[in-house]
Amino acid sequence: MHPDRFLDDLTAKPARLIALADSIDDGSAFAWPGVRPTDRVLLTGMGSSWFAAQVAALRLRRVGVAAVAELASAERSWPAAPDLTVVAISASGGSTETLDLVRELDGARVVALTNTEASPLRELAAEVVDLLAGTEVSGVACRSELHTIVALLALEEQLSGTSLGLAAACRAAARAVEHLLVTRDAWVSEAAERLAGPNGTWLVAPADRIASALQGALMFREVPRRQADGCETGDWSHVDVYLTKTHDYRALVFPGSRYDAEAARWMGERSATVVAVQPEGADAFGAAQQVVRYPAGDHPLTPLLVETTVAELVAEHLFAHATTS
């Protein structure tokens, strides 16, 4: 890992998203060969790959596909069968747990989703879908996690027969990420100061975008090596609310859940420190002392593709200032 190169990877996001949109438009990106709507779909991987898989599996079930997301380290999963398609996700193509699960599911159709040209996973898979995220010079899975989400949305399009406007979503996300990068001097220092508490940082997102909270928390752990964890908004009132009573609670919230108000009430009553990330024009999260805004346009997928960038930029800021102080 080279966390000192993390900002290089982040600043490359907009151009990579534009290039991805162009590839989606010309049909050269994210064709999923042989995956049928009648298949059972097992989305599996570790870390960032699993975070993205959870969002995708939820969305696929909503359009009638029998899909689950499972950590590749699980002892057992669905039995291998001709109607089982395994989407094995690993940016490096070398995750030990993912490779082990693929080997155990001999008899299932395996499609690899990866960012490398040569890897053990490519050799084991019947088909390969390339992430097209480019080399991440920091070694941190940031663009590859984003491209994984887009690739799995393309799978949803294929299996549902319904367009999600992915090229337009990528272009909208590129504009929003560019805005966050260009304006970061105006907000990132304040956000970092608010979120860098003595007890850690908690990230909260709706079930539909749970990857934002989980990936964002991972960025706090992986880059500046700070305590952080992610939680789903509705579940927050059942599992994390207790910490607001005993800790100096610092939360980075990605609003959009129908249960936002309940979480905001508890955070406000217990004087939590809260930074929210929201599109321009959206009503501010009730307990937020700071709201980081970005131009979302009118595409519903923009938050899913953009909001984690805020967590990444805060994590990078904390790393850079820790190493220079």
C-alpha positions as CSV (number, residue, x, y, z in Angstrom):
1,M,0.0,0.0,0.0
2,H,1.0,3.6,-0.7
3,P,-1.5,5.8,1.1
4,D,0.6,8.8,0.1
5,R,-0.6,8.2,-3.5
6,F,-4.3,7.9,-2.5
7,L,-5.1,11.4,-3.6
8,D,-3.7,10.5,-7.1
9,D,-6.3,7.7,-7.3
10,L,-9.1,9.9,-6.2
11,T,-8.4,12.8,-8.5
12,A,-8.5,10.3,-11.4
13,K,-12.1,9.4,-10.6
14,P,-13.9,11.9,-12.8
15,A,-11.9,11.1,-16.0
16,R,-12.3,7.4,-15.4
17,L,-16.0,7.8,-15.0
18,I,-16.3,9.7,-18.2
19,A,-14.3,7.1,-20.0
20,L,-16.5,4.4,-18.5
21,A,-19.6,6.2,-19.7
22,D,-18.2,6.3,-23.2
23,S,-17.5,2.6,-23.0
24,I,-21.0,1.9,-21.8
25,D,-22.4,3.9,-24.7
26,D,-20.4,2.1,-27.3
27,G,-21.1,-1.3,-25.8
28,S,-17.6,-2.2,-24.8
29,A,-18.1,-2.2,-21.1
30,F,-19.9,-4.6,-18.7
31,A,-21.5,-7.2,-21.0
32,W,-22.4,-10.2,-18.8
33,P,-22.1,-13.2,-21.0
34,G,-24.5,-16.1,-20.5
35,V,-26.1,-14.8,-17.2
36,R,-29.8,-15.6,-17.4
37,P,-32.7,-14.0,-15.5
38,T,-33.7,-17.5,-14.4
39,D,-30.4,-18.3,-12.8
40,R,-29.7,-18.1,-9.1
41,V,-27.0,-15.5,-8.7
42,L,-24.4,-15.7,-5.9
43,L,-22.4,-12.5,-5.6
44,T,-19.3,-13.1,-3.6
45,G,-16.0,-11.5,-2.6
46,M,-14.3,-9.9,0.3
47,G,-14.1,-6.3,1.7
48,S,-15.0,-3.7,-0.9
49,S,-16.2,-6.4,-3.3
50,W,-18.7,-7.7,-0.7
51,F,-19.9,-4.2,0.2
52,A,-20.9,-3.6,-3.5
53,A,-22.4,-7.0,-3.8
54,Q,-24.8,-6.3,-0.9
55,V,-26.3,-3.4,-2.7
56,A,-26.5,-5.3,-6.0
57,A,-28.1,-8.4,-4.5
58,L,-30.8,-6.2,-2.8
59,R,-31.6,-4.5,-6.1
60,L,-31.6,-7.8,-8.1
61,R,-34.1,-9.3,-5.7
62,R,-36.4,-6.3,-6.3
63,V,-36.5,-7.1,-10.0
64,G,-37.3,-10.8,-9.3
65,V,-33.8,-12.3,-9.5
66,A,-32.9,-14.9,-6.9
67,A,-29.7,-13.2,-5.8
68,V,-27.6,-13.2,-2.6
69,A,-24.4,-11.6,-1.5
70,E,-22.1,-13.7,0.6
71,L,-18.7,-13.3,2.0
72,A,-16.4,-15.6,0.2
73,S,-15.0,-16.8,3.5
74,A,-18.3,-18.4,4.5
75,E,-17.9,-22.1,5.3
76,R,-20.7,-23.1,2.9
77,S,-23.0,-21.5,0.4
78,W,-25.5,-22.6,-2.2
79,P,-24.6,-26.1,-3.6
80,A,-23.1,-26.0,-7.0
81,A,-25.7,-26.6,-9.8
82,P,-26.2,-25.8,-13.5
83,D,-28.6,-23.0,-12.7
84,L,-26.2,-21.3,-10.3
85,T,-24.1,-18.4,-11.5
86,V,-21.3,-17.3,-9.2
87,V,-20.2,-13.7,-9.7
88,A,-16.7,-13.8,-8.1
89,I,-15.6,-10.3,-7.4
90,S,-11.9,-9.4,-6.8
91,A,-10.2,-6.3,-8.2
92,S,-6.8,-8.0,-7.9
93,G,-8.1,-11.4,-9.0
94,G,-6.1,-13.0,-6.2
95,S,-8.2,-12.9,-3.0
96,T,-7.6,-16.2,-1.4
97,E,-11.1,-16.6,0.1
98,T,-12.7,-15.9,-3.3
99,L,-10.5,-18.3,-5.1
100,D,-11.2,-21.0,-2.5
101,L,-15.0,-20.6,-2.8
102,V,-14.8,-20.7,-6.6
103,R,-12.8,-23.9,-6.5
104,E,-15.4,-25.4,-4.1
105,L,-18.3,-24.6,-6.4
106,D,-17.1,-26.7,-9.3
107,G,-20.2,-27.3,-11.4
108,A,-21.5,-23.8,-11.2
109,R,-21.0,-21.1,-13.8
110,V,-18.4,-18.7,-12.6
111,V,-18.1,-15.2,-14.0
112,A,-15.1,-13.2,-12.7
113,L,-15.4,-9.4,-12.1
114,T,-11.9,-8.2,-11.8
115,N,-9.5,-5.3,-12.6
116,T,-6.4,-7.3,-13.6
117,E,-5.4,-8.6,-17.0
118,A,-3.9,-11.8,-15.6
119,S,-4.8,-13.5,-12.3
120,P,-5.8,-16.9,-10.8
121,L,-9.4,-15.8,-10.8
122,R,-9.5,-15.2,-14.5
123,E,-8.1,-18.7,-15.1
124,L,-10.8,-20.3,-12.9
125,A,-13.7,-18.5,-14.4
126,A,-15.8,-19.4,-17.5
127,E,-16.2,-15.7,-18.3
128,V,-14.6,-12.5,-17.3
129,V,-16.0,-9.0,-16.9
130,D,-13.3,-6.3,-16.7
131,L,-13.8,-3.4,-14.2
132,L,-11.9,-0.9,-16.4
133,A,-10.8,1.1,-13.3
134,G,-7.2,1.4,-14.2
135,T,-4.2,0.9,-11.9
136,E,-4.8,2.1,-8.4
137,V,-1.3,3.4,-7.6
138,S,-2.1,3.7,-3.8
139,G,-3.1,0.0,-3.6
140,V,-6.4,1.1,-2.0
141,A,-9.6,-0.2,-3.7
142,C,-11.4,3.1,-4.4
143,R,-12.0,3.4,-8.1
144,S,-12.3,-0.4,-8.4
145,E,-15.1,-0.4,-5.7
146,L,-17.0,2.3,-7.6
147,H,-16.6,0.5,-10.9
148,T,-17.8,-2.7,-9.2
149,I,-21.0,-1.0,-8.3
150,V,-21.5,0.2,-11.9
151,A,-20.7,-3.2,-13.3
152,L,-23.3,-4.8,-11.0
153,L,-25.8,-2.2,-12.0
154,A,-25.2,-3.2,-15.6
155,L,-25.9,-6.8,-14.6
156,E,-29.2,-5.6,-13.1
157,E,-30.0,-3.9,-16.4
158,Q,-29.3,-7.1,-18.3
159,L,-31.3,-9.4,-16.1
160,S,-34.2,-7.1,-15.7
161,G,-34.4,-5.8,-19.2
162,T,-34.7,-2.3,-17.9
163,S,-32.3,0.6,-18.6
164,L,-30.9,2.4,-15.6
165,G,-29.2,5.1,-17.7
166,L,-25.8,4.1,-16.5
167,A,-23.8,6.2,-18.9
168,A,-25.7,9.3,-17.8
169,A,-25.3,8.2,-14.2
170,C,-21.5,8.0,-14.6
171,R,-21.3,11.4,-16.2
172,A,-23.4,12.9,-13.5
173,A,-21.2,11.3,-10.9
174,A,-18.1,12.6,-12.6
175,R,-19.3,16.1,-12.4
176,A,-20.2,15.7,-8.7
177,V,-16.9,14.1,-7.8
178,E,-15.0,16.8,-9.7
179,H,-17.0,19.4,-7.7
180,L,-16.0,17.7,-4.4
181,L,-12.4,17.6,-5.5
182,V,-12.3,21.2,-6.6
183,T,-14.0,22.6,-3.5
184,R,-12.4,20.3,-0.9
185,D,-10.3,23.1,0.6
186,A,-13.6,24.7,1.6
187,W,-15.0,21.7,3.5
188,V,-12.6,18.9,4.1
189,S,-10.6,20.4,7.0
190,E,-13.7,21.2,9.0
191,A,-15.2,17.8,8.2
192,A,-12.0,16.0,9.3
193,E,-11.9,18.0,12.5
194,R,-15.5,17.1,13.4
195,L,-15.1,13.4,12.5
196,A,-11.7,12.6,14.1
197,G,-13.0,11.9,17.6
198,P,-11.2,10.1,20.4
199,N,-13.5,7.1,20.2
200,G,-13.7,6.7,16.4
201,T,-15.9,7.6,13.5
202,W,-19.2,6.0,12.6
203,L,-20.7,6.1,9.1
204,V,-24.4,5.6,8.5
205,A,-26.3,4.9,5.2
206,P,-29.6,3.5,4.0
207,A,-29.8,-0.2,3.1
208,D,-30.0,0.6,-0.6
209,R,-26.6,2.3,-0.3
210,I,-25.0,0.4,2.6
211,A,-21.8,0.1,0.6
212,S,-21.3,3.9,1.2
213,A,-21.1,3.4,4.9
214,L,-19.1,0.2,4.8
215,Q,-16.6,1.4,2.2
216,G,-16.3,4.8,3.8
217,A,-15.5,3.2,7.2
218,L,-12.9,1.0,5.5
219,M,-11.2,4.1,4.1
220,F,-10.9,5.5,7.6
221,R,-9.3,2.3,8.8
222,E,-7.1,1.6,5.8
223,V,-5.7,5.0,4.9
224,P,-5.2,7.0,8.2
225,R,-5.6,3.8,10.3
226,R,-8.3,5.2,12.5
227,Q,-11.2,3.4,14.3
228,A,-14.4,3.4,12.2
229,D,-17.4,1.3,11.4
230,G,-20.5,1.5,9.2
231,C,-24.1,0.9,10.0
232,E,-27.5,0.9,8.2
233,T,-29.7,3.8,9.1
234,G,-32.8,1.9,10.3
235,D,-30.7,-0.6,12.1
236,W,-28.7,2.2,13.8
237,S,-31.5,2.7,16.3
238,H,-31.2,-0.9,17.3
239,V,-27.4,-1.4,17.4
240,D,-25.4,1.8,17.5
241,V,-27.6,4.3,19.3
242,Y,-26.2,3.1,22.6
243,L,-22.8,4.5,21.8
244,T,-24.2,8.1,21.7
245,K,-24.8,7.9,25.4
246,T,-21.3,6.8,26.4
247,H,-18.9,8.0,23.7
248,D,-17.8,11.2,22.0
249,Y,-19.9,10.1,19.0
250,R,-18.8,11.3,15.6
251,A,-20.9,10.4,12.6
252,L,-20.7,10.8,8.8
253,V,-24.2,10.3,7.6
254,F,-25.4,9.6,4.1
255,P,-29.1,10.5,4.3
256,G,-32.0,9.1,2.2
257,S,-33.5,6.5,4.5
258,R,-37.1,6.8,5.6
259,Y,-35.6,6.3,9.1
260,D,-33.4,9.3,9.0
261,A,-35.5,11.3,11.4
262,E,-35.3,8.7,14.2
263,A,-31.5,8.6,13.9
264,A,-31.3,12.4,13.7
265,R,-33.4,12.7,16.9
266,W,-31.2,10.5,19.0
267,M,-28.0,12.1,17.6
268,G,-29.4,15.6,18.3
269,E,-30.7,14.8,21.8
270,R,-27.3,13.3,22.8
271,S,-25.2,16.0,21.2
272,A,-23.4,13.8,18.7
273,T,-21.1,15.5,16.2
274,V,-22.6,14.9,12.7
275,V,-21.5,15.6,9.2
276,A,-24.0,14.8,6.4
277,V,-23.3,14.3,2.7
278,Q,-26.2,15.4,0.5
279,P,-27.1,16.6,-3.0
280,E,-27.6,20.3,-3.5
281,G,-31.2,21.2,-2.7
282,A,-32.0,18.3,-0.4
283,D,-33.3,19.0,3.1
284,A,-30.4,18.9,5.6
285,F,-30.1,15.9,7.9
286,G,-31.6,17.2,11.2
287,A,-28.7,16.7,13.5
288,A,-25.9,17.8,11.1
289,Q,-23.6,20.6,12.2
290,Q,-22.0,20.5,8.7
291,V,-23.5,19.4,5.4
292,V,-21.2,18.6,2.4
293,R,-23.1,19.3,-0.8
294,Y,-22.6,18.1,-4.3
295,P,-24.5,18.7,-7.6
296,A,-26.4,15.4,-8.2
297,G,-28.3,16.5,-11.3
298,D,-31.5,14.5,-11.6
299,H,-30.1,11.0,-11.8
300,P,-31.3,8.8,-8.9
301,L,-28.1,6.8,-8.9
302,T,-25.8,9.8,-8.3
303,P,-25.6,9.5,-4.5
304,L,-24.6,5.8,-4.6
305,L,-21.8,6.7,-7.0
306,V,-20.6,9.9,-5.4
307,E,-21.0,10.1,-1.6
308,T,-18.2,7.7,-0.6
309,T,-15.8,10.2,-2.2
310,V,-16.4,12.5,0.8
311,A,-15.3,9.8,3.2
312,E,-12.3,9.0,1.0
313,L,-11.2,12.7,0.9
314,V,-11.6,13.1,4.7
315,A,-9.6,9.9,5.2
316,E,-6.9,11.2,2.9
317,H,-6.8,14.5,4.7
318,L,-6.4,12.8,8.1
319,F,-3.6,10.7,6.7
320,A,-1.8,13.6,5.1
321,H,-2.0,15.8,8.2
322,A,-1.0,13.0,10.6
323,T,2.2,12.3,8.5
324,T,3.1,16.0,8.3
325,S,2.4,17.0,11.9
